[in-house]
Amino acid sequence: MKIAVVGCGAVGSYYGAMLCRAGHDVHFLLRSDYENVRRQGVQVHSRAGDFKTWPRCAKLAEGIGVSDVVLIALKTTANAQFAQLLPPLVGPRTAVVTLQNGLGNEEQLARLFRSEQILGGLCFVCLNRTAPGVVQHLDHGQIMLGEFGRWPEPRTCELATMFQGAGVTCKVTDDLARAHWEKLVWNIPFNGLGVASAAGYEAMFHPAASIPYPLGHCMATDQLLADHRWLTLVRELMAEVITTANALGLSIAEALAENQIARTRSMRAYKASTLLDFELGRPLERESLFLEPWRRAQRAGVATPRLGALCEVLLQLDMQRSVPLPG
């Protein structure tokens, strides 16, 4: 397999390194990290065992060329770059697999390539990129793989086998849309509230009011679960997501919420990706993770007051970061 990895942060670097270690022909498309990874490779620190591997590196997609598989692990805030980055990598038989968060990514790819080429991979993993080419794997690692808008194909199972052969648990879903909403049941509360906690608990009930300086600290998963007020908001957001998914005909069991809370308790203290982006001053993935699910809930006629408030708080926090602090 010739595999191109586009977006070599924590997710792209981890899964790309696993595939490279398994002997696949892996090419990383890199910018700022190019020299570090070319010289030092990719180092993965994990409870399952540390390892280092050396994928091929390129600064331009043309330097990689048409690949069997393109793994997209860009932040969704960079999706406008699809048309520039991807065409040199994609031939008529290339499988284009987005490992991104949220909704709408496959649809954006389908505007560039045939929909039959596109798959989604949902990553259930705790990762942090700690330095250029260095990834800390904290827990989990499963990928849920599905075809965009159709049933699994033989190709779907072949790709799952590729990941499994590299030591990555990979399952195939027959309904990628449902799998996306199942992941949103976790992503929306823990990514969103982890950031919104910087504005304070009251902001979730009065989002129209301007958020005063100074901000508090963002809360990791264990802190959200340890405070009964935030835990209540976690449950309320989960219920809104599940209700919306069911209104869309996707049949998600209400028990998923408590199952995911129990699974999160078993993790170490974990800072979700949106929280890290906020602390580092990066753009938030508001569109795919929060706004698009909210819009779909509105179109389905589902009342989502907590999700609406969360979207407003995240918008205000983004705006507040863009202006100088007073004094």
N, C-alpha and C positions, 0 to 999 in steps of 0.2 A: 504494500500500500504506500503510495506517495500522498502524504498528508500535509496540507498547509494550515498553519495556525495563525489566525488574524485576531489580534488582541491578546497580547502576552502578559497580562497581569496575573493575578493569583490563579484564576480558573484556567485560562489558556495555558499558562506555564505548567500547572500541575498535570492536567490531562495530557498535554503535549509531551511532557517529560516521561509520564508513564508509558505512552505509546512508543516513544523513542527508545526507552530502556528495553521494551519488548522486541526491538529489532525493526520497527517500521521506519520508512524513509520520511522523517519529520522535518519540516521547514518552518521556521519561525519568521514571520514578517515583523520587523522591529524598527523602531525609530531611536528614541533616546537610550534604550538599553542595548543597542546593537553591539557596541564595542565590549561591554561587560559580558554579555552572553557568548559572543564569538570567542572571547579569550578564556572565560572561566566556566562556561557551560551553565546548566541550570541545577541548582542545589535544592533538594527537597528535604525538609526536616519533618519527620513523622513518627508517631508512636509505633507505626507499623515497620519502621526501619528507615534510616536516612539513606539517601543515594544521590549521586550526581550523574548527569548525562549531558551529551553534547549534540543537540539538534543542529541542523544546518541553519544558517542565518542569512537573511537578505533584507536590504533596506527598501527595495522596490518589488512589487508583485511580479513584475516582468522577469525579475531575477529568479523567481520560483517556477513560474509557468503553470500550465494546466496540470491539475492534480486529480487524484482519484477521489479525495475527500477534502473539503474545506471546512475547518472548524472555526466558527466565529464566536469569539469570546470578548468582543468589544463591549464597553459600556454602551447602553442604548442611547446615551446622549451623543454618541458618535455615528449613529446610523445614517446621517446625511452623507457620510463618506463611502457608503456601499458602492455607489456607481463609479467612484474613482478607484477603490482598492480591489474590488472583487473580479471584474471581467477578465483580467489576464490569467486568473487562477481557474476559471470555470470553462470546461469543455462540455460537449453534449452529453457525456456520461458521468459528469462529476456530481457527487452527492454533496449538497450544500447544507451543513448542519449548524444551526444557531444554538449556542449554549447560553443565550442571554436571558435576563430576567423579564418578566412581565408579558404584556399582550401587544400584538401588532408587529412583531419582528418578522415572522414568516410572511405576513402580508406585504411588508416592504420589500422583502427579497423576491416575492412573486411578481413584483413590477419590473424586475430586472431579468429574471430567469424563469424557465418553465416551472410551473408549480410542482410537477412530478419530480423535480430534482431536489425539492426542499424538505428538510426534516427539522424537527425541534428536539433538543435534548435538555431536559430539566435536571439540573445538578443539585443534589441534596448533600451538601458538603460544607464543612467549616474550614475556611482557608484564609490566610493573610499573606500578602506579599510584603516582606520585611526589608528588602533591598533589591536592586536590579538583579534579576536572575535567581532570587532566593525566595522560597515559598515555605511557609509554616503550615503543615497539614495538622489540624487540631482534632477533627473527628469526621466520621461518615465518609461519603465519597460516591454514592450511587448515582447513576444517570438513568433517567426514564426517557426512552427514545420513542418517537412517534413520527409518522408521516403527516405532512401538512394536507389536511382536507381529504384524507383517504385512509383506507385500511392498511395495515402493515403489508409490506411486500417482502419477497425473499431477500432483497437488498437490506431491508431493515434488520432482519435477523443476522445477516452477515456482518453488519456494522456492530451490532450488539456483541457478537462473538469476537470481533476485533477488540473491543474494549475489555471484555472478559478475559481474553488471552493476555491482556496487559495488566491484569490484576485489578481492574475496575469493575465493580458490580454494576451490571447494566441490564435493565429490564425493558421490554417492549410493551407499549400501551396501544390499544386499539382505538383510543380516543384522545388525541393530543390536546384538543380544546378542554376536555374535562381535567386532564392532568395539569394544564396550566392553572386552572382555577383551584385545584387542590393545593398547588404550591402557593398560590396567592393567599390561601387561608393562613399560612405561616408568614409569608413575606410582608404582607400589608401591615399587620400589627407589629412585628418585631423590627422590621426595617423602619417603618413609619414612626412608631412611638419611641423607638430608640433615639431618633432625632428630635421629635416633638417634645420629648421630656426636657430638652434644653430650655424650652419656653415656659415650662411649668405646667402642672396638672390643670390649672384653671383655664389655660389657653385652649384646651380641647372643648370647653363649654362656652367660651366667649371668643371664638376665632376672629370675629370682625373687629375686635379691639386691637389697637396696635400693640405689638409685643414690646414691653419696656426693656431697656438695658438695665443691668447686665444680664446676659443669659446664664442659666445654670449649666450643669454638666449633662452630657448625653448618657443614657442608661444602657448598659449591656443587658443581655437576655436574663441573666440571673437576678439583676436588680429589678427589672420589670416584674418578674414573677414573685419577688419577695415582698413587694408593696401591694396590698390588697386593692388600692385604688387603681393602680396601673393594670393589675391583673384583671380587674373588672372591665377595663377598656379593651384589653386584649381579647377577652371573651366576646364583648359586644361587637368588635370589628370582625372577628371570625364568624360570628352569626350572620352579620350583614353580607359577607362574602359568600357564605354557603347558601343563604337565601337567594342571592342574585344568581349564582350558578344554577340552582334548581329552577328558578324562573326561566332560565335560558335552556332548560331541558337537559341539563348535564348530570343530574342525579348524584349528588354528593351527600353522604350520610352526615347527620348532625354530630355523630360520635367522633368524626375526624378532628373536631376542635380539641376535645379533651385528650385524644391520642397524641396530637401534636404538642400540646402543653406538657404532657408527661415526657415525651421524647426530648423536649427542650430542657426540662429539668435535669435530664441525664447528661447534658453537655457540660463542659466547663463554661465559665463566664465567657460569653462570645459577643463580640461587637459585629453586628451585621454590616454588610457592605455599604449601605446607604449612610449609616452612622460614621463609618471611616471616611467616606467621601466628604461628609459635612465637616468633620474635624480637620481634614486636609485642605478644605477650601475648594473642593472640586464640585462641578455641577451635579445636582441630584438627579436620579433617574425618575423624576416625578411623572413624566408622560406615560411610560410603559407600566410602571408599578402602581400608580395611584390614580392618575387622571383618566386613563383609558378604562380601567375597571369601573370607576365612578360614572363615566359617561354611559357605559353599557348597562349599568344598574338603572340609570335614569331612563334610558330607552326602554328597558324592560318593565318600568313602572314600579321599581322596588325602592322603598324608602331606606336611605343609608345616611342618617344624620351624623354618625360617628366618622364614616369615611369622608363625607363632605367637609366636616370640620377639620379632619386631618389634612386634607388637600389644601385647605385655606392656611392652616398653620405652617405647613411646609413651604408654601408660596411666600408667606411673610418672612420666614426665616431666610429663605434664599435672597429675598429683596434686602433684608436687613444686612446680610453679609456684603452686599454690593455697594453699600454707602459707608463713609468713614464713621468710626465711633465718635460720639460727642466728646468734646473736651480735648 
